[in-house]
Structure formats: structure tokens, C-alpha cells
């Protein structure tokens, strides 16, 4: 039963793709080389920023783990109060 349903679904998808005809090509990036350069440059800066954020988060997590291993985050029981 599931196999028949899968075949029918596949045939429906193929039938709709055949009926739609050829779609015109739509340019995603502009044709001018200068504009393309600006888009690629913006993408490069975006991915450098994402990688930088991942590195900063990894460094902070490593620092938190180091502080927890040293036991600095725990409160001492006999610590004097500074009034």
C-alpha cells in the first residue's frame, strides 16, 4: 500500500512538472560586473562575520569551562563580608 501511494505521488509530481512548461530564466545576480562584485563582497563579509561569531562563542565557552574547573564560580562558606 505505501509503495502504491508513493508511485501515485511521484506520477502526480511529474505530471504537474510536464504541464507547467518551460519557465523563463530569471537572473538572480545583476548583469553588470561591478554590481556582481559588490554582492560577492557582501557575501564574503557576511560569512566572515558568521565564522567570527562562532569563534568568539567557542572561546567564551572554553573560558567558562576553565573557570568552572578552577572552582572560582563557587561561593566560599567562610568568606568574610566587606561592610
PyMOL commands that set and color helices and strands:
alter all, ss='L'
color gray80, all
select helices_A, chain A and resi 2-20+33-70
alter helices_A, ss='H'
color red, helices_A
deselect
rebuild
show_as cartoon
